[in-house]
Amino acid sequence: MKKLFYLILFFVLAGCSSNEESKSMDTSATINSATNIESLGNNIEQNQSEKKSSILIQESDSEDIIRDDSKPIVLAQTNLLSKKDWEFKESEHFMRLVPAQPTIGGPDKVEVTEFFYYGCIHCMTFEPYINDWKKDIPDNVRFERIPALWNPLLRLHGRMYFTKEILTENGKLKDPEGFRARVFREWHNKKNYMSSAEAIQEIFLEFGVSEDDFKKTFESFQVAQKLRLADDLARRYGIASTPTMVVNGKYRTGAGEAGSYPKLMRVIDELIERESMN
């Protein structure tokens, strides 16, 4: 039946051609043409069937490709967002300062700052731990000290501290660590509270600083600037006790939060590591 249909179709199409072409065609040509038409029809049906099949396969494949491509992207994001399992917790072992506050130095290093005062027995007890720690601090860490200035006597001792700092930088004071230890002993062991500029000057003289160098530095504009900065940072950091440690203007901690001085040093090291990863 199918072959008969294509023969009829051929004669219909032949009627649309010129008469001369129709006359020149023999029976063999007619049969061959009909066979070709039949083959063409079969090819058309096959192509249509393959096209439908191809469309279905492409739609199915495209869905699978989207699902497969999404998997490695999700895994990559998960790896990027993974966090280290830190030992110490915010609000328990340290407090975060929000927003982060300025530091003494620039952003080139992670700054660790100790707030202290000479009359604080806890600061004196803390000295061996912090002094041992600062011997081997990483190259990307800067250690600073800031004196607390809560009353006139502490403010006088703050002036003494910054005088010592400047004279050390100028090469006028050769043993700053010995000087610091001596001041702690004067207060806690000898009960010498160094409550006047004259009493403070005596200690500087013993460490080889001339009277002239002491007086020029003690009353200098440079020391006054450092005192103003100490006031500002203590206010910004919310310093209410000593010794208090501040890491990079972002984290505040102390022995009370950490639980002990050795543990405090571990908290500081972890906070440094956190900042070093930023």
C-alpha positions as CSV (number, residue, x, y, z in Angstrom):
1,M,0.0,0.0,0.0
2,K,2.8,2.4,0.9
3,K,4.5,1.7,-2.5
4,L,1.2,2.4,-4.4
5,F,0.8,5.6,-2.5
6,Y,4.2,6.9,-3.5
7,L,3.5,6.0,-7.2
8,I,0.3,8.1,-7.1
9,L,2.3,10.9,-5.4
10,F,4.9,10.7,-8.2
11,F,2.3,11.1,-11.0
12,V,0.8,14.0,-9.2
13,L,4.1,15.7,-8.9
14,A,4.9,14.9,-12.5
15,G,1.9,16.9,-13.6
16,C,3.5,20.1,-12.1
17,S,6.6,19.6,-14.4
18,S,7.0,20.4,-18.1
19,N,5.3,18.1,-20.6
20,E,8.6,17.4,-22.4
21,E,10.2,16.0,-19.3
22,S,7.2,13.9,-18.7
23,K,7.3,12.3,-22.2
24,S,11.0,11.5,-21.9
25,M,10.6,9.5,-18.8
26,D,10.4,5.7,-19.3
27,T,8.8,3.1,-17.2
28,S,12.1,2.2,-15.6
29,A,12.7,5.8,-14.7
30,T,9.2,5.9,-13.3
31,I,9.8,2.9,-11.1
32,N,13.2,4.1,-10.0
33,S,11.7,7.6,-9.2
34,A,8.9,6.0,-7.3
35,T,11.4,3.9,-5.4
36,N,13.5,7.0,-4.7
37,I,10.4,8.9,-3.5
38,E,9.5,5.9,-1.3
39,S,13.0,6.0,0.1
40,L,12.8,9.8,0.5
41,G,9.5,9.3,2.4
42,N,11.1,6.7,4.6
43,N,14.0,9.1,5.3
44,I,11.7,11.9,6.1
45,E,9.8,9.8,8.6
46,Q,13.1,8.5,10.1
47,N,14.5,12.0,10.3
48,Q,11.4,13.3,12.0
49,S,11.5,10.4,14.5
50,E,15.2,11.0,15.2
51,K,14.6,14.7,15.6
52,K,11.9,14.0,18.2
53,S,14.2,11.6,19.9
54,S,17.1,14.0,19.7
55,I,15.1,16.8,21.2
56,L,14.0,14.6,24.1
57,I,17.6,13.5,24.7
58,Q,18.9,17.0,24.6
59,E,16.3,18.2,27.2
60,S,17.1,15.3,29.5
61,D,20.8,15.7,29.1
62,S,20.7,19.5,29.8
63,E,18.9,18.8,33.1
64,D,21.5,16.3,34.1
65,I,24.4,18.7,33.2
66,I,22.9,21.5,35.3
67,R,22.6,19.2,38.3
68,D,26.1,17.8,37.8
69,D,27.8,21.2,37.3
70,S,26.2,22.6,40.5
71,K,27.8,20.0,42.7
72,P,31.4,21.0,42.5
73,I,30.5,24.7,42.9
74,V,28.7,23.9,46.2
75,L,31.6,21.8,47.4
76,A,34.1,24.6,46.5
77,Q,32.1,27.2,48.5
78,T,31.8,24.8,51.5
79,N,35.6,24.5,51.5
80,L,36.2,28.2,51.3
81,L,33.8,29.0,54.2
82,S,35.1,26.3,56.5
83,K,36.5,27.8,59.8
84,K,39.2,26.6,62.1
85,D,38.0,25.0,65.4
86,W,39.4,27.7,67.8
87,E,40.2,26.8,71.4
88,F,38.9,30.0,73.0
89,K,35.5,31.6,72.7
90,E,34.3,35.2,72.3
91,S,32.5,36.7,75.4
92,E,34.1,33.9,77.5
93,H,37.9,34.2,77.1
94,F,38.0,37.6,75.3
95,M,35.7,40.4,74.3
96,R,35.4,41.8,70.7
97,L,35.6,45.6,70.4
98,V,32.8,46.8,68.0
99,P,33.7,48.7,66.0
100,A,37.5,47.9,65.9
101,Q,39.6,50.8,67.3
102,P,42.8,52.4,66.2
103,T,46.2,51.2,67.3
104,I,49.5,53.0,68.1
105,G,51.3,51.7,65.0
106,G,50.2,51.1,61.4
107,P,48.3,48.1,59.9
108,D,51.6,46.5,58.8
109,K,51.7,44.3,62.0
110,V,49.3,42.8,64.5
111,E,49.6,45.0,67.6
112,V,49.5,43.5,71.1
113,T,49.1,46.2,73.8
114,E,49.4,45.8,77.6
115,F,47.7,48.3,79.8
116,F,49.4,48.5,83.3
117,Y,50.4,50.7,86.2
118,Y,53.4,50.3,88.4
119,G,51.4,50.1,91.6
120,C,49.3,47.1,90.4
121,I,50.6,44.0,92.1
122,H,49.0,41.9,89.4
123,C,51.0,43.8,86.7
124,M,54.2,43.0,88.7
125,T,53.2,39.3,88.9
126,F,52.4,39.3,85.2
127,E,55.9,40.7,84.2
128,P,57.7,37.3,83.9
129,Y,55.1,35.9,81.6
130,I,54.8,38.8,79.3
131,N,58.6,39.4,79.2
132,D,59.3,35.8,78.3
133,W,56.5,35.8,75.7
134,K,57.8,39.0,73.9
135,K,61.3,37.5,73.4
136,D,60.0,35.3,70.6
137,I,57.1,37.1,69.1
138,P,56.5,36.6,65.3
139,D,57.9,39.1,62.8
140,N,54.3,40.3,62.0
141,V,53.6,41.2,65.7
142,R,54.3,44.5,67.5
143,F,54.2,44.7,71.3
144,E,53.3,48.0,73.0
145,R,52.7,49.1,76.6
146,I,50.4,51.9,77.7
147,P,50.2,53.1,81.3
148,A,46.8,53.6,83.0
149,L,46.1,57.2,83.9
150,W,43.2,57.0,86.3
151,N,44.4,59.5,89.0
152,P,47.1,62.2,89.4
153,L,49.7,59.8,90.8
154,L,49.2,57.3,87.9
155,R,49.4,60.2,85.5
156,L,52.7,61.2,87.0
157,H,53.9,57.6,86.6
158,G,52.6,57.7,83.0
159,R,54.8,60.7,82.4
160,M,57.7,58.7,83.9
161,Y,57.0,55.8,81.6
162,F,56.9,57.8,78.4
163,T,60.1,59.7,79.5
164,K,61.8,56.4,79.9
165,E,60.5,55.3,76.4
166,I,61.8,58.5,74.7
167,L,65.2,58.5,76.5
168,T,65.6,54.8,75.5
169,E,64.9,55.7,71.8
170,N,67.5,58.5,72.0
171,G,70.1,56.3,73.5
172,K,70.2,58.2,76.8
173,L,68.8,55.2,78.8
174,K,70.8,52.0,78.3
175,D,68.8,49.5,80.4
176,P,65.1,50.1,80.0
177,E,64.1,46.6,81.3
178,G,66.2,47.1,84.4
179,F,64.6,50.5,84.9
180,R,61.1,49.1,84.7
181,A,61.9,46.3,87.2
182,R,63.5,48.9,89.5
183,V,60.3,51.0,89.5
184,F,58.2,48.0,90.4
185,R,60.5,47.2,93.3
186,E,60.5,50.8,94.6
187,W,56.7,50.7,94.9
188,H,56.0,47.2,96.1
189,N,59.2,46.3,98.1
190,K,60.4,49.7,99.3
191,K,57.0,51.5,99.5
192,N,58.5,54.4,97.6
193,Y,55.5,55.6,95.7
194,M,57.5,58.1,93.6
195,S,54.9,60.8,94.1
196,S,57.0,63.8,92.8
197,A,59.1,64.6,89.8
198,E,62.2,64.9,92.1
199,A,61.7,61.3,93.4
200,I,61.4,60.0,89.8
201,Q,64.4,62.0,88.7
202,E,66.6,60.2,91.3
203,I,65.9,56.8,89.6
204,F,66.8,58.2,86.2
205,L,70.0,59.6,87.6
206,E,71.0,56.2,88.9
207,F,70.5,54.8,85.4
208,G,72.9,57.2,83.9
209,V,70.5,59.9,82.6
210,S,71.6,63.5,83.2
211,E,69.4,65.9,85.0
212,D,69.2,68.1,82.0
213,D,68.1,65.3,79.7
214,F,65.5,64.1,82.3
215,K,63.9,67.6,82.8
216,K,63.8,68.4,79.1
217,T,62.1,65.1,78.3
218,F,59.8,64.8,81.3
219,E,58.1,68.2,80.5
220,S,58.3,67.8,76.7
221,F,55.5,68.2,74.2
222,Q,56.3,64.7,72.9
223,V,55.5,63.2,76.3
224,A,52.3,65.3,76.5
225,Q,51.2,63.9,73.1
226,K,51.8,60.3,74.3
227,L,49.7,61.0,77.4
228,R,46.8,62.2,75.3
229,L,47.1,59.1,73.1
230,A,47.1,56.9,76.2
231,D,43.9,58.6,77.5
232,D,42.2,58.2,74.1
233,L,43.0,54.6,73.6
234,A,42.1,53.6,77.2
235,R,38.7,55.2,76.6
236,R,38.2,53.5,73.2
237,Y,39.3,50.1,74.5
238,G,37.2,50.4,77.6
239,I,40.1,49.7,80.0
240,A,38.8,49.3,83.6
241,S,41.5,47.1,85.2
242,T,45.1,46.1,84.8
243,P,46.8,44.2,83.4
244,T,44.5,44.2,80.3
245,M,45.6,43.0,76.9
246,V,44.3,44.4,73.6
247,V,45.0,42.6,70.3
248,N,45.0,44.8,67.2
249,G,42.3,47.1,68.5
250,K,39.8,44.3,68.1
251,Y,40.0,42.0,71.1
252,R,40.3,42.7,74.8
253,T,41.3,40.1,77.4
254,G,43.0,39.5,80.7
255,A,43.8,36.9,83.3
256,G,40.2,37.2,84.7
257,E,38.7,36.1,81.4
258,A,41.4,33.6,80.5
259,G,41.6,32.0,84.0
260,S,45.4,32.2,84.6
261,Y,48.5,34.0,83.2
262,P,49.8,31.0,81.2
263,K,46.3,30.5,79.7
264,L,46.2,34.3,78.9
265,M,49.3,34.0,76.8
266,R,47.6,31.2,74.8
267,V,44.6,33.4,74.3
268,I,46.8,36.1,73.0
269,D,48.6,33.8,70.6
270,E,45.3,32.5,69.2
271,L,44.0,36.1,68.7
272,I,47.2,36.9,66.9
273,E,46.7,33.8,64.7
274,R,43.1,35.0,63.9
275,E,44.3,38.4,62.9
276,S,47.2,37.0,60.8
277,M,44.7,35.0,58.7
278,N,42.8,38.1,57.7
